Amino acid sequence: MTSCDPSNHAAELLERLTRLLADESLQRNIDEPVDDAAAGFKRPEVAECSQTQFHQTIAQFLCYVREQVLADGKVPLWREVLGEAITLLEDGYHGTYSDGYYGALQDALDPSYSGLEMVLERMAGTIKVRWRETYARWVIARYVASADWEVRCALAALIIDRCGEWLPPELQRCQATQLEGCIPELLQVYLGMTRPIHSGAAGLLTTLS
């Protein structure tokens, strides 16, 4: 084999993907910075939260986390990210009484306990999941989608060889050339076999094909 052999490139690529998508890497580069930013956010101390204050707080929280973690020089106004903040709650919030945005609002407005603090904590968890997914998409686009077809086929063949018995029967019967477009799903199986997937990253790659 030579250095131009697709099998060589596939082996190097799989090693890189495993390293970049390792849970330790995701925790270090995404989870921990988000947790640090969330801990540093100074939420307003009010005797009784209103819906207007709730909107402002969740949007300011998202602005602050993005500013601290992404450090891309973009500091949007809280009103510009309110819709995104509401979407995060709608998609990922599981509350005391109900889920989604209205569940978060109900928890935050409950005067019997510090519901707003809980909302921000769970919102940070959803941010981590979303940013893990975004990062995984970038990794796939950068290193897999840009690779030659022969290298992608060799990568599929390599993953099948290493974890074929864990694949669904219908995939076990396929040739590597048929599964070249299913590399994200194959990686999901491979990463799940080589180490436990963090709960926040479960299904991380399933929507990337």
N, C-alpha and C positions, 0 to 999 in steps of 0.2 A: 504493500500500500504506500501511497505517496501522501504528501501534505495536502494534495488537492482531492484526495479521496473523500467523497461525501460522508462515508462512515466516520472518518476522523473528525470532520467538522460537526457531525451530529453528536458525537460523544462529547466534544468540547462544549457544544451548545447546551446539551442536557445538563452538564455540570454547572454551567453558568446559570441556567434557569433554576436549577435546584437551589443554588446559593442565593439568588436574588429573591426567590419566592419562599425561602425558608421562613418558618414562623419567627425564629429569632431575629431575622433581618426585618420582618414586618413590624415586630414589636419595637425594635430599636429605632427604626426610621419613621414609624407612623404612630404607633400606640403611645409610646412614652412621651414624645413631644406633645401630642394632643392632651395627654393627662397632665403634663406640666403646665400647659397653657390654661387648661380648665381650672387647675388649682390656683392659678394666678389671677383669674378673673374676679373683679370686685363687683359683685352684684349689688344692686341698690337695697338698702335696708328700709323696708316700709312696713308699717303696722298692718296694712291690708292691701293686697295686690289687686289691681284692676286689670281688665283685659288690655287696655292701652299700655299699661306698664309691663304686662306680660309680653306683648308684642315687641316692645322696645328692648326688653331684657334678652329675649331669645335671639333677636337680630344682632344686638351688640355683642352677645356671647359668640355668635358665629363669626362676626367681624374680627373679634379679638383673637380667636383661635386661628383663623386664617392668617392674620397678620403675624402672629408669633411663630407659627409652624411653617408656612409657605415662604415668608420673608421675600416676596416678589416685588415689593414696593407698591403694591396696589392696596389701598386702604379705602374700601367702599363705604358709603354712608349706610347706616343701619337700615334705612328705608329701602335701600337697593337690594338688600339680601333678605328682607322679611319673607318674601315668597319662598325662597330656598329654605329658610329656617322652618317655616310652617310645613313644607314638604317633608323635611327630615322627620318631623314629629308625626306627620300623617302616615308615613311609610314605616317608621321604626319604633314608635313609642308604645309601650305596654304599661298601662296605668293601673291605679288602684281600683277604679270603678269601671273604666272603659279604655279602649286603645285609641291611637291616632291623635290628631290635633286636639279634638274636644276632650279626650281623656287627659291629655297633658294640661289643658286649660283648667279642667275641673280640679285636678290635683293642685295646681298652682294657686287657685283661688280659695282652696279649703283652708280656713283660718286655724284649724285644729292642729296642724303640724306644718313643718317647713317643706311644703310641696314644691315650691319653686326650685329649691336646691336639688331635689330629687329629679325634677324635669331636666335641669341642666346637666346633671350627671348622666342620665340616660341619653340625652341628646349627644353628649360627647361620645358615648358608645356607638351611636349610629354614625356619627362623623367618621369614626375609625373604620367601621365596616365599609362605608362608601369610599373612603380614600384608599383603603386596601384594594377595592375593586378597580378603582381608577388606575392605581399603580400597576396592578396585574395586567390591565388592558395595555398600558404603555409598554410593559415588558414584552408582551406577546407581539405587539405591533413592531417594536424596535428590533427584536431578535428572531422572531419566528416568521412573521409575515414578510419581512424583508429578505429572508434567506432564499436561496435557489430552490426550485422545485425538487431537484434531486436530493438536496440536503434535508428538506422537510420530509420527504419519503423515507430517507435513512433514519431521521429522528423518530418518525412513527414506528418504523421497524424495530428500532432500539428499545423504545418504551414497551412495545408489544412483547419483545423477547424477555424483558426484565419483569414484567408483571402481567403476562398474558392470562394466567390462571385467575386473576382478579377481575378480568374484563367480562362483561355480559356475553353470553354464548353467541349472540348474533354478531358481536364484534370479533370474537375469536375466529370466526369463519372467514373474516375479510382479509384481503391482502393489504400490505402497508400502503400501496398506492391508492387504495380505496379510502384509507383513513387519514390521508395527508391533511384533509380539511378538518379533522377531529382532534388535532393535537391538544387544544385546551382541555378537552374532556379526558384524553389519555394522560395528560399531566396531572389532572385532578386525581385520577386513580393512582398514578405513580407517587405523587406527593403524599397521598393518604396512606400508602403502603409503607413508605420510608419513615414517616413520622406522623404523630397525631396532629391533625389540623386544629388550630386554635378556634374556639367556638365563634369568635368574631369573624373568622374567615371561612366558615363552612360554606361550601358552594361557591368559593371565590372565583373559580374559572369556568363555571358552567354556562355563563352567559357570554363568553368571549369568542365563540366560534363564529 
